[in-house]
Amino acid sequence: MAKKRILNLIIFLILTVLEVLIALFVHDNFIRPFVGDVIVVAVIYYFIRIFFPDGIKYLLLYIFIFCTIYEFSQLLGLTQLISGDNEFLRILFGSTFDVWDIVCYAVGCTIIGMVEWVKNKYFR
């Protein structure tokens, strides 16, 4: 169990650093808006798996619902209330609603689901 927690922690830290680097230094029209949103799903997933190393049934569905609700909170302006004038928080939390973000969350959940399926089938 401890090995799973450590592995999930390492994956979480690597993905978090990657996500922050993308947010701060990549200013393109593909990696930052799309790949970043796919990776954020993995960051959330592996963070939760640190505490629940054997998983939670429907965890990816819960993460997708959470991310979708969060995206709609951007549409309603709730994230602007949280981040205020702080540029780092605006970058971290996002500030504009985009339906493509929801698509990216679904892609991220699908990729993680496939990785976990392969891992459980062939590497137990």
Protein Blocks (a to p, Z undefined) as FASTA:
>chain_A
ZZmmmmmmmmmmmmmmmmmmmmmmmccfklmmmmmmmmmmmmmmmmmmmmmmnopehklm
mmmmmmmmmmmmmmnommmmmnmmalklmmmnopadcfklmmmmmmmmmmmmmmmmmmmm
mmZZ
